[in-house]
Amino acid sequence: MSDNGGFDISSLLEQAQAVQQQLQEAQEAQAATIVTGSAGGGKVTVEATGGGEFRRVTIAPEVVDASDVELLEELVLAAIRDVTGQIADLQTGAMSGLQLPDMGGIGRLLGGGGAPT
């Protein structure tokens, strides 16, 4: 609230900019993080960034069997699912770490309830 009892839009804008900066920093840190998914006891691994960029697939020679390509396909798919799950966890963790400001009377401004201050 402003000194005159009205809504202080400049304070709200400052808070929004601070949240935007935190979000950008969290996204940059996440994108720089490398996660590895695996399947088949580590025989197939997939490496990706927290931003979802796949960087490497590694397949142990002993799982390459021309007569059982389907098994290899399943292992690669399982490793991709593993790494994408880790990316999702990383993203959730980054979002939960944001310090969101108290928006004061913004709920009432947008038609929500809330006790007057």
N, C-alpha and C positions, 0 to 999 in steps of 0.2 A: 504494500500500500504506500501511497505517497504521503507527504506531510499534510496535504489537504484532505485526506481520507479517501481519495480516488485511487484507481488502479494505476500502479507505476509500470508503464509499458517499457521504459528504458531498462529497468531492473530485470524484467522478464526477458528482454532481448539479450542482455548480458548473460543471464543464466542459460539461455538457449545456445548462445555461442560457446559457452564453457562445455556444455554437454556435447555439442558438435565436435569440439576439439578433442574431448575424451574419446568419443566414438572413432574419430579418425586415427588417433594414436593406438587404440585397441585393434583396429583393422590392420594397421601397418605391422604391429607386433605379431598379430595372428598370421598375416601373409608371410612373414619371415620365419615362422615356425615350421619345422619339418616333422611330419608324422609318417609312421610306417605301419601298414597293415600286412597281415600275413595269414597264410592258410597252409594246411598240410604239415603242421609242426615246423613252420618256417621254411618249408621247401619252395614256396612261392611268396614273394614279398612285393608290395607296391609302395612306393615312396611318393608323397605329395606334400605340397605346402598347405598351410592352414587356410590359404585363400582358394584351395581347390585345384591348383595346378599340378597335374601328375608329372612326376619327374623321372621315375625309373620303375621298371618291372624287372625282377630277378627271378629266374626259374632254375632250380637245381637240376642238373643233367639227369639224375636218376628218376625224375618224374616225367621225363619226356619219353613217351612210349607211343610209337606210330600206330599201334594197334588199339590204343585207348586214349584217343585225343579228347574224348568227352570228359574224362577225369581231369585232364589238364585245364580244359575250359572251365570246369566247375571250381577248380582251385584258384584260378585267376579271378573269377567272378567273386569268390568268397574273400579273397584278399582285397579286392576293390571295395566290397561292402564293408570290410573291417576298417579300411583307411577312411572311407567317407563317414563312417560312424564316429571315428576319432576327430575328424574335422568338425562335425556337428557338435561334439562335446566341447571342442576348443572354442567354437563360436558362442555357445551357450555360456561358457565360463567367462569369455571376454565381455559379453553383454551384462552378466550379473555383477561384474566388477565396476560398472559405471557408477559414479557418484551423482545421482539425480538430485537436483535441488528441490526444496520445498517450493511449490508454485503458489503458495498462499491462496489468494482469492480466485485463482484462475478457474477452479471448478465451478464456482458460482457464476463467473463470467460466461462460461460455456453452457450454462443451464443445469449444472449439477448441483447437488446439495452442498452441505458443508456449513459448519458453524461460522457465523460472522466474526470478524476479529475486531 
